[in-house]
């Protein structure tokens, strides 16, 4: 195999050297190369190689490569929900996770985590304003299911106020917000859309009926 220590690998090596760590093992360089070439099948094989499993892999470097190594989607989703649990509790919003057991994907962890966190935060900021949790339970759900071969669907769904029909089309536009001056920048959903359609190689859509809640749906490749 032809191997190149590209600029990303060199940057990681420099950072580790400053921290007094040993040079990157050859197996990690090979893994970095195939990640950069978007060769997920070979990347998975290399990530399970004895050279890495024997402890040569610096903790966290797989994530810094941007690779989710056949991760259980439930682990990532549970972490995202945990991060917003206190805010949801303060608003009396019930969080729910609905994922098939063992659902896995190979994708960019940090980007996907940012998208899910932003969609959940957006719902907590907008969906339940003025609603009384004693009148009906307020719910925010993260769901996933297999889709077409090689793809999966993720949904962030709430039973809140919903989005007005006139606001659905521009909802992903930059600087569009119904709460300017109240903590809304109008960039969160725009960034989500760009990450999903770009780095994650998928699509992001929204559906809503005023008064019936809102659903953001991601369609993603299982391997990216």
Secondary structure, DSSP 8 states (H G I E B T S, - for coil): ------HHHHHHHHHHHHTT-----HHHHHHHHHHHTT-HHHHHHHHTSHHIIIIIS-TTHHHHTT---SEEHHHHHHHHHHHTHHHHHHTTEEEEEE--TT-EEBS-HHHHHHHHHHHHHHHHHHTTTT--TTTS-EEEEEEEEE-STTEEEEEEEE-SS---HHHHGGGGSTT--S-TTTT--S-HHHHHHHHHHTTT--EEEEEE-TTS-EEEEEEEESB-
